[in-house]
Amino acid sequence: MGQLSVAQGAQAFVASAMLAQGASSTAAGLLVPGQLAGYAADGRSLATLLYLPGLTTARALASGMTAEVASVMGLNQMARLVSTTLADTARTATQVAMTATPSCVSYVRVVKLPACPRCIILAGRQYTYSTGFKRHPKCDCGMEPMSDAEWKASASPKSLYQAMTPEERLQRFGQAGVEALDNGADMAQVVNVTGRKGGLTEVEVYGRTVQATREGTTRRGLGAKAMDTAFESQAGGTRYARTKAPRLTPAEILRQAKNDREHQVRLLKRYGYIQ
């Protein structure tokens, strides 16, 4: 329900942004919010993902931790997974809506404090509408859709740093990093020296590394109906047959179709994300 809620306003958000910039809000297709609910950003079932805190709690108990400590560990993980999944769904819905709106050609990364150093150095950057969104667990950065005629300035890394309290600066960049930045060092270099690479988890499907999901791929699923492909029975005696072909996630569709908007729209319709 949370995923459905955050996805429902994406189409209106993009249309409003285009109208505010004097651009057309006409879309080649309408987002289907329900098709973004029920699975995580890497394509796995949401139920499978949200079962992990239970395993974490059980392992903590088995290792001898008290019930209170084990429960806190599980609850913290649950909170992180839920907040990350909702933010990912909101961004995915926005990107699908941007792809379906020809007048939208790019987006600006919007960063709000408190934020991690890696997000701060990306603040205000402009990307093409189909460029994947760099994020990390609990990242709450957003997108501002842009038309071809307008680039909306957003907070820069420098202005965000200046808005932080001394305590926040120390927490995010460390003593050495703050000293370097105060002495004029390049923020990107300071962050990259001590940072680590993150990204989406990819899954193996039919020998290829892609982001795919099994959600909506049963005979009754909207994704399967849009794909119009053959079905096969599932191992283990499950009562529902699923499509033989994998259902690509929106992020995988945009990655594979590159900068061909018409092809992107065709694929988004084929897999049931817009109609």
N, C-alpha and C positions, 0 to 999 in steps of 0.2 A: 504493500500500500504506500509505503514511503517512496519507493521508486516511481510508482505511478503518479504520485502527487507532484514530485519534482519535475517529471517529464511533461506533464500536461500544459505547463505554461510556456514551453520553449518556442512553439510556433508563433504565439502572440508576441513573445519577447523579440524575436528576430524581425517580425513584421513591423512592430512599433519602432525598432531601431532604424529600419530602412526608411519609414515614413518621416521620422524625425530628421533624417539627413536629406530629405527631398528625393528619395529614390523609390522605385516601385516595390510594393510588398507582394506582388504576384508570385505565387509558388508553383513549381512544376508538379508538386504532389503534397499531400498533407501528412504530417507525422502521425503515426499510430502509437500513442504513448504506451499502451499495454504491451507492445512488443519489446519494450526495453526493461520490462520488469520480470523478475524471476531468475536472473542469472548475473554473475559477477563480471567485472571488466575483462577477465581473461577467458570468459566463455563457460566456466564451470557453473553447475547448478548453484543457485543461491542457498538452497537448503544444505548442500554439501559444505559450502563455505562457512555458514553460520553454525555448523556442528563442531567446528574446530575448538571454540572456547570450552565445550564440554570435555573434549579430549585433553585440552590443556589442564583443566581442573582435575581430571582423573589422574593424569600423570603426576601432578603436584602432590595429590593425596598419597599416591603410591610411593612417592619418594620420601614421605615422612613429614611433609608440611602440614600445618594445622588447617582445619577446615576454613577458618577465616582467611588465612593467607592464600590458600588455593582458590577460594571463591573470588577474592579480589583480582587475582591473576586472570581468571576466566572472564570476569566482568570487564576488566580493562581491555582485554583482547576483543571482546564483543563490541564494546563501544568504538574501538578503533576500526573494526571491520564495517560496522554499520555506517559510521560517518564517512568513511572512505567510499563505500559503495554508493551512498546517496549522492555524494559530490560527483563521482564518476558518471552516474546515470544522468545527472543534470547537465554535465558538460557534453556527454554523448548526444543527448536529445537536442541540445543547442546546435551541435555540429551537423546533425542530420537535417535540422530545420534550415541551417545556413546553406547546406548543399542543395536543398530543394528550392532555394530562393536565388535565382540567377543574378539579381542586383547586388547580392552580398558577395564580395570578393575576398574578404580577409577578416581577421579579428585581432584585437589587441588584448594582450594578457593583462588582467586586472588583479593586482596583489593588494591585499589588505593586512594590516598588522593585527596581531603578531604573525610573523611569517619566518620561515627558515631562510638561511643565507642563499640557498640555491634558487629559491623563488624570488627573493629580492633582486638578484642580479638579472632576472628575466622580466622584471616589471616594466610595463610600457612597450614591450616589443610587439611588433606587428608580424603576423603570419598569414599565409594564404588560408582560405576558409577550410581546406581539407588537410592541413598539416596537423599531425597528431599532437595532442596536448601533453606536455611533459609534466608529470606529477609524481607524488610520493604518498605513502599512507598518511591519511588525515589532511592532505592538501585541500585547502578550500579556495584556491585561486579561481577566478572566473574568466569569462570571455565577453568582449564587447564587439558585436558584429559591426563591420565597416563596409560601406559602399565604395565604389571606385572613386567617387568625387571627394570623399572626406576621410581624413585620418584624425581620429580623436585622441588628443594627448592624454596620457594617463600618468600616474605617479612614477617617477623614475627611481632607479636604485639609490641614487644619491639623496633624493628628497625623502625616501622612506627611511634611509639610515639617519638622516638629520631629525626625523620625527620620533625616533626611538629614544627611550630613556637610557642613561648610562648603564643601568642594570640589564636592560634588554640587549644592548650592544654586546656586553660581556657574555651574556648567555648564548647569543647566536654566533658570535665570531671568535670568542675567546680573547684573553688579554693580548696575546701577540697579534691577533688579527685586528683588534681595535687600534692598537698602536700603529700598525702598518697603514690602516685606512686613514687615521687621523694625520698621518704624515704624507698622505697623497697617493698611497698605493692603489692600483687598479683593483676594484672589488672582485671582478670575475677571477682574476689571478689568485687573490687571497682565498677565495672560496674553493676554487678548483684544486689548489694544492692540498687541502685537507679533506675534500669531499670524497664521496664514493658514488659510483654509477648505479642508477636505479632504472626501473622501467617495468613494462607490463610483462606478465608471464605468458609465454606462448605454449601452445599445445600441439601435439603431433596428431595429424589427421590424414589417414591414407598415405603415409610416407612423406607428407609435406608439413612444414612447420607453419601453422596458421593460427589465427584466433577464431575459434568457432564455438558454437553453443548447440546443445541439444534441446534447449527450451523452445517450445512452439513447433516441434518437429513431429509430433504424433499426427494421426489422421485428422484429429479435431483441431490441431493447432493452426493459428493464422499464418504462421511462417511456412508450414508445410503446404497449406492451400495456395499460398502465393508462389512457392517454388514449383508446385505441380510436377513432382518427381515420383519415382517408384518408392515403394515401402518395403521394409524387411522386418521380420520378427526379431525380437531382442532375446539375447541369451539369458538364461535364468528363469524362463517361464513367465516373464512379464506379459500382461494382457494386451499391452499397446504396441502396435507396430510403429516404427519410426522411418523417416526418410533415409534412403541409402546415401544421398549426398549430404555433406556437412552444411550447416547453416552458418554462413560467415557473420561475424559481428560487424557493426558499423565501422569500427576502427580498421578492421581488416579490409573491408570493401574500399574505403578511401585510400588505403595504402596500395592495394593492388591496381585500382583504376587510375592512380596517379593524379594528373591534373585534367583528366577528361571528364568534365562535369556531366555531359550527357550519359556517358557510361556509368558514372557514379549513381545518377538518378535511376537508371535502368536497374542496376544491381540492388539499390535500396528498395525499389519496388518489387524486384524478383524475390527478395528475402523477407518481404512483408513489413518493412520499417516505415514506408510511406505508401500512400495509395492515391 
